[in-house]
């Protein structure tokens, strides 16, 4: 049997987006943050809510526009918000946690973006400093 | 307005899970793989389909069982498959692409897991070799 669809319940929202961003976790999910302070970095999964429509979710190739000189590539070869499932992931520095609100540095998400998940950053699983990437990803912002 | 839910359409499936795993992208999404070969590593987002039930999705704290000595922590401080949105992410080495099938090394997903997204691994955004993590994550498997 091939499973075709899944359902997400958003666990929070980007309350403020800037160099330091505020991510508020809804109170019913807040106890899931226990001990997150033991990690210096977290991976945030969020929903590109402005791209959650048929046109953007049918896009399969893009010219990454924030990267001058980028060729047309598949959406799975880019971090474009236009993709079949409009999920963004971002590695951020965890600055502090106050009650249910995280202050993070380096979150590339718009204000009001729904939050899907928070995961601890684990260097031995997640860090590959010498991974190979094409030249165009070095121009413009990190993603 | 707070957006509460989102809908996923799965783009592929884990066809074989081992040291080298095979991930088949459904044909209608296959053109999204253009130029993925330019990257040595990819981030795979998949669905923990066996945990997609009310009990597992209500779990907010766990004792990570593959990590001896781990304390009880919030699910957002762990990579546990029991969590509100059963999404796994895994950084894998891209060994080869044949038509719509990726061969990858290091995928920690069960056979038949639906695939949600593929993203290129970009070291300057994704690699933080010196991120701090508590001692218990060093025992057992990487995640």
Interface residues (C-beta under 8 A of the other chain):
Chain A: X2 X3 X4 X5 X6 X7 X8 X9 X10 X11 X13 X25 X29 X31 X32 X33 X34 X35 X36 X38 X39 X40 X41 X42 X43 X45 X47 X49 X52 X57 X60 X61 X71 X72 X73 X74 X75 X76 X77 X78 X79 X83 X84 X85 X86 X87 X89 X90 X91 X114 X116 X117 X118 X119 X120 X121 X122 X123 X124 X125 X126 X127 X128 X129 X130 X131 X132 X133 X134 X137 X138 X142 X143
Chain B: X2 X3 X4 X5 X6 X7 X8 X9 X10 X11 X13 X25 X29 X31 X32 X33 X34 X35 X36 X38 X39 X40 X41 X42 X43 X45 X47 X49 X52 X57 X60 X61 X71 X72 X73 X74 X75 X76 X77 X78 X79 X83 X84 X85 X86 X87 X89 X90 X91 X114 X116 X117 X118 X119 X120 X121 X122 X123 X124 X125 X126 X127 X128 X129 X130 X131 X132 X133 X134 X137 X138 X142 X143
